[in-house]
Amino acid sequence: MKRAFAVLASLCLLLVLGCHDYDLRLEETLDEMKYQKQLNESLSDAPTKGALQQELIYVRPPKDLTGPTKTFSLTVVEPGKFDLENSFIDQAKQASLHILARHKKPKAAPPKKGAGSAEPPPRGDFTAEVIELAKVAYGADLEPSRFKPETKKHKGRENTYKFAKLDLATKEVQIYLYGEKNGPYNVALIFEYPKDQVNNLSPKIGRCLEAFAVGDAARRAFAGGSDSDGGEEPVDSGEPVPI
């Protein structure tokens, strides 16, 4: 009889634990559905054609920012300085997102003698060149010391940036730098908007930075995967850019 009671108690315990596990998984699923709804309300879909997808850089711009535009609209950039220059614009609100990126790939075989291929322009430090470009574009003082770490995360993926804000006469500019100095990806996301749009755009910018991904995480995101698929990626981690 004691043995029967022990078996019955074990079965009841397993049943309780199973129900608890089911409740936790259901709660996680509902939370994820709610989060995806918030993303869709705040952000446009990531472009699935063009350089961003080719370079495996996944960006969902804030809602109403359309693009990428045919030309990079922030300022003139010397050809070859970056691997990618994209702009997204909301003409009505005079808001924009500008993206600059470098993606280090295995070196190609040297050209055959006499092929006449042009040498790519020399590249300096990514952070320094983005800062210089921003100073020219906005006519503002911007030093490396103004950039501070800022982390955006959801579930298993964490994006760490270096962040600085420019307070202009009628606009605000937020600059986020992503990637390791010697890692495969360096990306700058530059958000520009009128000051009266800060309350509207700030939550969307936060969601954009959370959803951002590169490398294999971007590949999964382009394919419709979520943060729970795969886990963290040491190769394309969002370690802060050394300033």
Residue pairs with C-beta under 8 A, 6 or more apart in sequence:
32 155
32 226
32 228
35 154
36 226
38 207
39 60
39 207
39 211
41 63
42 62
42 63
42 203
42 204
42 207
42 208
43 60
43 61
43 62
43 63
43 204
43 207
43 208
43 211
44 60
44 61
44 62
44 63
44 64
44 65
44 66
45 60
46 52
46 53
46 58
46 59
46 60
46 211
46 221
46 222
47 53
47 59
47 67
47 68
48 222
50 68
50 86
51 68
51 83
51 84
51 86
52 58
52 59
52 68
52 84
52 86
52 99
53 222
55 83
55 84
55 101
55 103
56 103
56 214
56 215
56 216
56 218
56 219
56 222
57 84
57 99
57 101
57 103
57 185
57 187
57 213
57 214
57 218
58 211
58 212
58 213
58 214
58 217
58 218
58 221
58 222
59 97
59 99
59 189
59 208
59 211
59 212
60 207
60 208
60 211
60 212
61 67
61 88
61 97
61 208
62 90
62 95
62 97
62 191
62 201
62 204
62 205
62 207
62 208
63 204
64 90
64 92
64 93
64 95
65 88
65 89
65 90
65 95
65 96
65 97
66 88
66 89
66 90
67 86
67 87
67 88
67 89
67 97
68 86
68 87
68 88
68 99
69 86
69 87
69 88
69 89
71 87
72 85
72 86
72 87
72 98
73 87
73 89
73 96
73 98
74 87
74 96
74 98
74 133
74 137
74 190
74 192
75 133
75 136
75 137
77 85
77 100
77 133
78 121
79 121
80 120
80 121
80 123
81 121
81 123
81 129
82 100
82 101
82 102
83 101
83 102
83 103
84 99
84 100
84 101
84 102
84 103
85 98
85 99
85 100
86 98
86 99
87 96
87 97
87 98
87 99
88 96
88 97
88 98
88 99
89 95
89 96
90 96
93 193
93 194
93 197
93 200
94 193
94 194
95 191
95 192
95 193
95 194
95 197
95 201
96 191
96 192
96 193
97 189
97 190
97 191
97 192
97 208
98 188
98 189
98 190
98 192
99 187
99 188
99 189
99 190
100 130
100 133
100 187
100 188
100 190
101 185
101 186
101 187
101 188
102 123
102 126
102 185
102 186
102 187
103 184
103 185
104 183
104 184
104 185
105 184
111 117
123 129
125 181
126 177
126 179
126 181
126 186
126 188
126 241
127 144
127 147
127 162
127 177
127 181
127 186
127 241
127 242
127 243
128 144
130 175
130 177
130 188
131 142
131 143
131 144
134 140
134 142
134 166
134 173
134 175
134 190
135 141
135 142
138 166
138 168
138 173
140 166
140 168
140 173
142 164
142 166
142 175
144 243
145 243
146 164
147 162
147 163
147 164
147 175
147 177
147 241
147 243
148 162
148 163
148 164
149 160
149 161
149 162
149 163
149 240
150 160
150 161
150 162
150 163
150 176
151 158
151 159
151 160
151 161
152 158
152 159
152 161
152 206
152 209
152 210
152 212
153 159
153 210
154 210
154 211
154 227
155 226
155 227
155 228
156 227
156 228
156 230
156 231
156 232
157 213
157 217
157 227
157 232
158 232
158 238
159 178
159 209
159 210
159 212
159 213
159 238
160 178
160 237
160 238
160 239
160 240
161 176
161 177
161 178
161 209
161 238
161 240
161 241
162 176
162 177
162 240
162 241
162 243
163 174
163 175
163 176
163 177
164 174
164 175
165 172
165 173
165 174
165 175
166 172
166 173
166 175
170 194
170 195
171 192
171 193
171 194
171 195
172 192
172 193
172 194
172 195
172 198
173 190
173 191
173 192
174 190
174 191
174 205
175 188
175 189
175 190
175 191
176 188
176 189
176 190
176 191
176 209
177 186
177 187
177 188
177 240
177 241
177 243
178 185
178 186
178 187
178 188
178 189
178 212
178 214
178 238
178 241
179 185
179 186
179 187
179 214
179 238
179 239
179 241
180 186
180 237
180 239
180 241
181 241
181 242
183 235
183 236
183 237
183 239
184 214
184 215
184 235
184 236
185 214
185 215
185 236
186 241
187 212
187 214
189 208
189 209
189 212
191 201
191 205
193 201
211 221
213 220
213 221
214 236
215 233
215 235
215 236
216 230
216 233
216 235
216 236
217 230
217 233
217 236
220 226
220 229
220 230
